[in-house]
């Protein structure tokens, strides 16, 4: 069982790194688009929404990796 948790943790960490990389790429793309005068507002909004969804997914995965530290070992607050 411990080995399964370790593998799951490794998979979660890898996925978090992938999502963080994509988030950073989108951040740079958004910054470049905003630096020009001929960007598409609709496309920019889509990219910003995608970036927010990525951040939400990263947070959810991090919570799975590191459960709420306010709970005691028996699962109660």
MMTF fields as JSON, N, C-alpha, C and O atoms, coordinates in Angstrom:
{
  "mmtfVersion": "1.0.0",
  "mmtfProducer": "UNKNOWN",
  "numBonds": 307,
  "numAtoms": 308,
  "numGroups": 77,
  "numChains": 1,
  "numModels": 1,
  "chainsPerModel": [1],
  "groupsPerChain": [77],
  "chainIdList": ["A"],
  "bondAtomList": [4, 2, 8, 6, 12, 10, 16, 14, 20, 18, 24, 22, 28, 26, 32, 30, 36, 34, 40, 38, 44, 42, 48, 46, 52, 50, 56, 54, 60, 58, 64, 62, 68, 66, 72, 70, 76, 74, 80, 78, 84, 82, 88, 86, 92, 90, 96, 94, 100, 98, 104, 102, 108, 106, 112, 110, 116, 114, 120, 118, 124, 122, 128, 126, 132, 130, 136, 134, 140, 138, 144, 142, 148, 146, 152, 150, 156, 154, 160, 158, 164, 162, 168, 166, 172, 170, 176, 174, 180, 178, 184, 182, 188, 186, 192, 190, 196, 194, 200, 198, 204, 202, 208, 206, 212, 210, 216, 214, 220, 218, 224, 222, 228, 226, 232, 230, 236, 234, 240, 238, 244, 242, 248, 246, 252, 250, 256, 254, 260, 258, 264, 262, 268, 266, 272, 270, 276, 274, 280, 278, 284, 282, 288, 286, 292, 290, 296, 294, 300, 298, 304, 302],
  "bondOrderList": [1, 1, 1, 1, 1, 1, 1, 1, 1, 1, 1, 1, 1, 1, 1, 1, 1, 1, 1, 1, 1, 1, 1, 1, 1, 1, 1, 1, 1, 1, 1, 1, 1, 1, 1, 1, 1, 1, 1, 1, 1, 1, 1, 1, 1, 1, 1, 1, 1, 1, 1, 1, 1, 1, 1, 1, 1, 1, 1, 1, 1, 1, 1, 1, 1, 1, 1, 1, 1, 1, 1, 1, 1, 1, 1, 1],
  "groupList": [{"groupName": "UNK", "atomNameList": ["N", "CA", "C", "O"], "elementList": ["N", "C", "C", "O"], "formalChargeList": [0, 0, 0, 0], "bondAtomList": [1, 0, 2, 1, 3, 2], "bondOrderList": [1, 1, 2], "singleLetterCode": "X", "chemCompType": "L-PEPTIDE LINKING"}],
  "groupTypeList": [0, 0, 0, 0, 0, 0, 0, 0, 0, 0, 0, 0, 0, 0, 0, 0, 0, 0, 0, 0, 0, 0, 0, 0, 0, 0, 0, 0, 0, 0, 0, 0, 0, 0, 0, 0, 0, 0, 0, 0, 0, 0, 0, 0, 0, 0, 0, 0, 0, 0, 0, 0, 0, 0, 0, 0, 0, 0, 0, 0, 0, 0, 0, 0, 0, 0, 0, 0, 0, 0, 0, 0, 0, 0, 0, 0, 0],
  "groupIdList": [1, 2, 3, 4, 5, 6, 7, 8, 9, 10, 11, 12, 13, 14, 15, 16, 17, 18, 19, 20, 21, 22, 23, 24, 25, 26, 27, 28, 29, 30, 31, 32, 33, 34, 35, 36, 37, 38, 39, 40, 41, 42, 43, 44, 45, 46, 47, 48, 49, 50, 51, 52, 53, 54, 55, 56, 57, 58, 59, 60, 61, 62, 63, 64, 65, 66, 67, 68, 69, 70, 71, 72, 73, 74, 75, 76, 77],
  "secStructList": [7, 2, 2, 2, 2, 2, 2, 2, 2, 2, 2, 2, 2, 2, 2, 2, 2, 2, 2, 2, 2, 2, 2, 2, 2, 2, 2, 2, 2, 2, 2, 2, 2, 2, 6, 1, 1, 1, 7, 7, 2, 2, 2, 2, 2, 2, 2, 2, 2, 2, 2, 2, 2, 2, 2, 2, 2, 2, 2, 2, 2, 2, 2, 2, 2, 1, 7, 7, 6, 6, 1, 7, 6, 6, 1, 7, 7],
  "xCoordList": [0.825, 0.0, 0.861, 0.552, 1.938, 2.83, 3.455, 3.599, 3.823, 4.422, 3.425, 3.81, 2.165, 1.119, 1.005, 0.878, 1.05, 0.981, 2.186, 2.059, 3.356, 4.564, 4.473, 4.863, 3.958, 3.787, 2.762, 2.976, 1.653, 0.627, 1.192, 0.916, 1.976, 2.594, 3.531, 3.576, 4.27, 5.192, 4.426, 4.819, 3.351, 2.513, 1.907, 1.881, 1.422, 0.85, 1.896, 1.619, 3.093, 4.16, 4.528, 4.736, 4.605, 4.911, 3.829, 4.13, 2.579, 1.469, 1.462, 1.2, 1.745, 1.818, 2.895, 2.677, 4.056, 5.14, 4.732, 5.062, 4.021, 3.545, 2.583, 2.691, 1.647, 0.659, 1.31, 0.934, 2.283, 2.992, 3.762, 3.821, 4.341, 5.064, 4.103, 4.395, 2.958, 1.952, 1.433, 1.212, 1.24, 0.781, 1.799, 1.425, 3.079, 4.133, 4.198, 4.385, 4.044, 4.041, 2.889, 3.069, 1.719, 0.564, 0.794, 0.419, 1.401, 1.685, 2.575, 2.321, 3.614, 4.515, 3.794, 3.99, 2.964, 2.212, 1.255, 1.148, 0.571, -0.359, 0.397, -0.062, 1.547, 2.352, 2.778, 2.732, 3.195, 3.601, 2.425, 2.563, 1.264, 0.082, -0.301, -0.646, -0.24, -0.606, 0.395, 0.069, 1.583, 2.605, 2.46, 3.209, 1.508, 1.272, -0.057, -0.9, -0.233, -1.474, -2.523, -3.674, -2.133, -3.077, -3.497, -3.71, -3.613, -4.03, -5.555, -6.286, -6.004, -7.425, -7.947, -7.512, -8.884, -9.439, -10.041, -9.841, -10.776, -11.421, -10.373, -10.505, -9.349, -8.284, -7.561, -7.234, -7.316, -6.66, -7.505, -6.967, -8.791, -9.683, -9.691, -9.716, -9.671, -9.618, -8.331, -8.346, -7.222, -5.941, -5.933, -5.415, -6.5, -6.559, -7.439, -7.105, -8.56, -9.417, -8.689, -8.772, -7.978, -7.214, -6.149, -5.932, -5.497, -4.469, -5.075, -4.479, -6.253, -6.925, -7.331, -7.205, -7.819, -8.186, -6.965, -7.034, -5.861, -4.622, -4.232, -3.861, -4.319, -3.976, -4.89, -4.434, -6.185, -7.132, -6.761, -6.788, -6.413, -6.025, -4.752, -4.631, -3.815, -2.565, -2.874, -2.342, -3.719, -4.079, -4.773, -4.471, -5.695, -6.393, -5.422, -5.537, -4.482, -3.499, -2.587, -2.234, -2.208, -1.371, -2.106, -1.493, -3.404, -4.19, -4.246, -4.257, -4.281, -4.261, -2.904, -2.809, -1.874, -0.519, -0.234, 0.426, -0.743, -0.522, -1.866, -2.273, -2.554, -3.871, -3.819, -2.757, -4.957, -5.104, -4.371, -4.666, -3.427, -2.619, -3.363, -2.841, -4.59, -5.35, -6.037, -6.524, -6.085, -6.713, -5.706, -4.501, -6.228, -5.37, -5.163, -5.753, -4.343, -4.028, -5.243, -5.234, -6.292, -7.475, -8.515, -9.625, -8.156, -9.034, -9.988, -10.81, -9.923, -10.814, -10.06, -8.867, -10.778, -10.153, -10.02, -9.517],
  "yCoordList": [-1.201, 0.0, 1.254, 2.227, 1.229, 2.384, 2.645, 3.791, 1.553, 1.68, 2.312, 3.136, 1.94, 2.521, 4.025, 4.797, 4.441, 5.874, 6.624, 7.754, 5.987, 6.621, 6.807, 7.849, 5.793, 5.887, 6.958, 7.758, 6.978, 7.989, 9.39, 10.318, 9.539, 10.825, 11.263, 12.439, 10.317, 10.618, 11.051, 12.0, 10.364, 10.701, 12.09, 12.887, 12.38, 13.704, 14.797, 15.842, 14.57, 15.575, 15.823, 16.964, 14.744, 14.893, 15.699, 16.568, 15.408, 16.123, 17.593, 18.474, 17.853, 19.24, 19.996, 21.134, 19.37, 20.015, 20.305, 21.364, 19.378, 19.597, 20.782, 21.642, 20.807, 21.889, 23.228, 24.251, 23.228, 24.474, 24.992, 26.2, 24.095, 24.489, 25.107, 26.145, 24.457, 24.993, 26.344, 27.253, 26.474, 27.732, 28.841, 29.953, 28.539, 29.519, 29.912, 31.083, 28.926, 29.218, 30.156, 31.111, 29.878, 30.744, 32.144, 33.133, 32.225, 33.522, 34.36, 35.544, 33.728, 34.442, 34.843, 35.949, 33.95, 34.255, 35.422, 36.311, 35.421, 36.504, 37.825, 38.856, 37.791, 39.012, 39.543, 40.748, 38.631, 39.059, 39.652, 40.672, 39.009, 39.512, 40.901, 41.777, 41.095, 42.39, 43.475, 44.662, 43.082, 44.031, 44.509, 45.379, 43.949, 44.382, 45.115, 44.992, 45.868, 46.641, 45.907, 46.337, 44.812, 44.137, 42.744, 41.844, 42.574, 41.262, 41.129, 42.119, 39.889, 39.549, 39.441, 38.58, 40.323, 40.32, 38.973, 38.488, 38.37, 37.089, 36.0, 35.208, 35.973, 34.985, 35.206, 34.248, 36.444, 36.766, 36.292, 35.733, 36.509, 36.063, 34.543, 34.006, 33.849, 32.38, 31.893, 30.953, 32.542, 32.161, 32.41, 31.597, 33.52, 33.831, 32.827, 32.411, 32.437, 31.421, 30.089, 29.403, 29.728, 28.485, 28.518, 27.528, 29.657, 29.814, 29.647, 29.003, 30.222, 30.085, 28.636, 28.152, 27.946, 26.535, 25.694, 24.787, 26.001, 25.279, 25.49, 24.544, 26.732, 27.039, 26.273, 25.728, 26.239, 25.482, 24.003, 23.379, 23.443, 22.032, 21.774, 20.752, 22.689, 22.554, 22.523, 21.686, 23.42, 23.479, 22.195, 21.658, 21.698, 20.451, 19.282, 18.469, 19.193, 18.113, 18.269, 17.28, 19.499, 19.727, 19.329, 18.809, 19.565, 19.16, 17.641, 17.113, 16.938, 15.475, 14.975, 13.974, 15.685, 15.293, 15.579, 14.794, 16.722, 17.14, 17.46, 18.622, 16.452, 16.691, 17.748, 18.044, 18.297, 19.359, 19.0, 17.99, 19.828, 19.562, 19.871, 19.618, 20.421, 20.701, 19.462, 19.47, 18.394, 17.153, 16.367, 16.398, 15.669, 14.81, 13.506, 13.288, 12.643, 11.379, 10.466, 9.584, 10.661, 9.82, 10.445, 9.928, 11.563, 12.164, 13.194, 13.697, 13.542, 14.542, 15.82, 15.802, 16.926, 18.223, 18.426, 19.46],
  "zCoordList": [0.0, 0.0, 0.0, -0.688, 0.769, 0.835, -0.534, -0.959, -1.219, -2.549, -3.521, -4.351, -3.428, -4.277, -4.044, -4.995, -2.776, -2.444, -3.005, -3.476, -2.95, -3.473, -4.981, -5.507, -5.676, -7.125, -7.462, -8.373, -6.737, -6.975, -6.726, -7.487, -5.664, -5.364, -6.475, -6.836, -7.008, -8.105, -9.355, -10.033, -9.649, -10.804, -10.619, -11.557, -9.421, -9.143, -9.294, -9.884, -8.769, -8.891, -10.355, -10.766, -11.132, -12.56, -13.274, -14.092, -12.962, -13.603, -13.183, -14.002, -11.928, -11.445, -12.215, -12.628, -12.411, -13.147, -14.589, -15.124, -15.219, -16.58, -16.644, -17.518, -15.706, -15.69, -15.375, -15.948, -14.468, -14.147, -15.358, -15.589, -16.119, -17.325, -18.346, -18.939, -18.54, -19.456, -18.968, -19.768, -17.663, -17.066, -17.33, -17.703, -17.136, -17.376, -18.852, -19.18, -19.74, -21.176, -21.539, -22.295, -20.999, -21.255, -20.703, -21.332, -19.542, -18.935, -19.856, -20.076, -20.387, -21.3, -22.584, -23.088, -23.113, -24.33, -24.105, -24.949, -22.987, -22.652, -22.53, -23.022, -21.879, -21.744, -23.112, -23.361, -23.996, -25.345, -26.104, -26.779, -25.99, -26.693, -26.195, -26.987, -24.899, -24.326, -24.721, -24.688, -25.086, -25.49, -26.921, -27.365, -27.643, -29.016, -29.094, -28.206, -30.152, -30.293, -31.122, -31.189, -31.747, -32.654, -32.18, -32.992, -30.861, -30.357, -30.402, -30.392, -30.451, -30.491, -29.055, -28.291, -28.7, -27.333, -26.959, -25.845, -27.884, -27.601, -27.342, -26.408, -28.169, -27.983, -26.659, -25.959, -26.324, -25.06, -23.87, -22.914, -23.924, -22.844, -22.724, -21.617, -23.864, -23.845, -23.183, -22.388, -23.519, -22.928, -21.423, -20.658, -21.005, -19.568, -18.824, -17.714, -19.431, -18.797, -18.694, -17.675, -19.753, -19.739, -18.638, -17.94, -18.498, -17.463, -16.068, -15.205, -15.846, -14.552, -14.279, -13.154, -15.316, -15.149, -14.807, -13.977, -15.446, -15.127, -13.675, -12.98, -13.217, -11.819, -10.861, -9.857, -11.183, -10.351, -10.307, -9.246, -11.475, -11.526, -10.733, -10.059, -10.813, -10.049, -8.554, -7.824, -8.106, -6.687, -6.256, -5.19, -7.065, -6.722, -6.607, -5.689, -7.516, -7.451, -6.239, -5.595, -5.927, -4.749, -3.478, -2.546, -3.431, -2.264, -2.138, -1.026, -3.263, -3.219, -2.734, -2.024, -3.129, -2.762, -1.292, -0.611, -0.809, 0.573, 1.222, 1.256, 1.732, 2.341, 3.437, 3.984, 3.739, 4.741, 6.026, 6.666, 6.384, 7.576, 8.879, 9.964, 8.776, 10.002, 10.542, 11.672, 9.752, 10.216, 11.046, 10.793, 12.034, 12.845, 12.114, 11.056, 12.656, 12.002, 11.84, 10.981, 12.652, 12.508, 11.572, 11.447, 10.909, 9.924, 10.449, 9.684, 11.739, 12.318, 12.628, 12.931, 12.547, 12.841, 14.325, 14.764]
}
